[in-house]
Amino acid sequence: MLRGEQSLWKHYHLRTKCIELPYVDYTTTLQHEYINDKYPHLLMKYSAAIASHSLYPVIKYWENTAAGCLTFMEVTEKNQANVLGFQDGKNAIFINEKNYQNKFSEYISDPNNPKWIEIAEDGQKYTMEHLTNDVAANVLVSLFKEYVSN
């Protein structure tokens, strides 16, 4: 781990704590056949996944949801992941350093509860309607048009 701004602990504090749990399967980047465009196929093999970055939301937040995974998503005041528009218990499960073990336990104790599938499906739907490249491009075009017309 590096020190200062490049510290992995600083960026991935909660993720590091999560992968130390015996029931969390951590798949390292590029250590499998599912790289680049094949990565969504790896995600689709999981019913649940963790998206965590301590400083800001990263693409993992909508990769997991787009793949249909029930996503345990680090959302804090510090990382401001709430700007993505997900809602706790509706289309994602929000976790932080205080509640992550309880949230995982709730899922693990009743993994076949239909509410998990509903949350995962709502997360996938929300992502595909609001967080795609097409949507971002259209927003950018609208901003440019607004800027040019002023």
N, C-alpha and C positions, 0 to 999 in steps of 0.2 A: 504494500500500500504506500502511496505517495503522501507527502505532507502538503499542507497549505491548500490552495484552491483545487489542486488535482487529487486530493485525498479521496480514495474510494469510500472510506468510512463516512466522509462528509456527504458524498453524493448518494450512497447506497446504504445508509445506516439501518433503516428498517428492513430492507431486502436482505442484508447480511444476517440480521437477527432471525428472519424467517427461514432462510436456508439452513440454519443450524437446527431447526426442528426436525425430529425423526420422521415425520410424515410428509415433509415437503421434498418433492423430487426436483432438484435444480439441474436444468440442462444448460450446459455452458455453450456459448456462441461458437459456432464453427466446429463443434466436436461431434457432429452428426451429419447425415446426408441431406438434411433439410436446410439448405442455405439459400439466400437470395429469394427468388420467386417461389421456391418450394417451402419456405418457412411457414406460410399459413397451413399447409398440410400437417406439419408437426403440431401446431396449436390445436387443430381440429381433433386430434387424438385425445385431448384432455377435456374433461367436463368443467374443470375450474383452473384458474391461473391467477398469479399474483403480478400486479403491475405496481412497481414502487420506485420512486426517486424522491429523495429528501429535499431537493431544492426547486424542482420544477417538473411539470408533467412531460413525459417523453412518449414517443410513438407507441411504445408497448401498451399504453392505456387504451388506445383504440385498435391496435392489432389484436389484442386478446378478445375484446368485445366483438369485433368484426368477424372473428373466427367462431363465434358462438359460445365462447367460454364464459362461465360464471366468473366475473372478474373481481377479485379482492384488490381494491385500488387505494393506494396511499393518497389521502386527501387531507391536507393540513393548511393552516394559515400560511405557513412558511412556503410550501410548494405551490400554493394557489391553484391546485388542480381543479378546484370548483369551477374555474372559467370554462372548462370543457362542457359543462352543462349536464353531466351525469347526476343522478339523484340516488342517494343512499337507500337501499332496499327496494328500489324501483327498477333500475337498470344497471346497477353495480352494487358492490358491498364496500363501503368506505372503511378503511383501516387506518390506524395510527399506532404509535408506540404503546399507548395505554390499552387499546382494545383488540389488537390483532389476534392474540391467542384465544380470547373469548369468541371472536367472530369465526375463527377456524374451527373451534370446538363445536360451535352451533351447527356448522355445516357437516363436520365429520360425524357427529352424533345422529344425524338424520339426512344422509346424502340423497335419499330417494324422495324427499319432500318435493312435491310439484312446484313449490314456490321458487326453488333454485332454477328450475328450467324456465319458468316464467321470467325471472330476473335476467337470465342469460339471453333469452329471446328478445326481451325488451332492450337490452344493451346492444345486441346486434342490430336491431331495427333502428335505434337511435343513432348509432355510429354510421350506418349506411345512409341515413337521411340527412345527417348534419356534419359529419366529419370526414367526408371523402375528398379526394383531390378535385373532383368536379365542383363540389360545393365551394371549396376554397378558391378555385379559379373564378367562379362566378362572383363571389364576394369581392375578390381583387378587381375584377373588371368593373363592378359597380363603384368601388372606391375610386378607381381611375376616372370613370365617367363623371362622378361627382366632383372630383378635383378639377378636371378639365372645364366643366361647365361653370365653375366659380371664378 
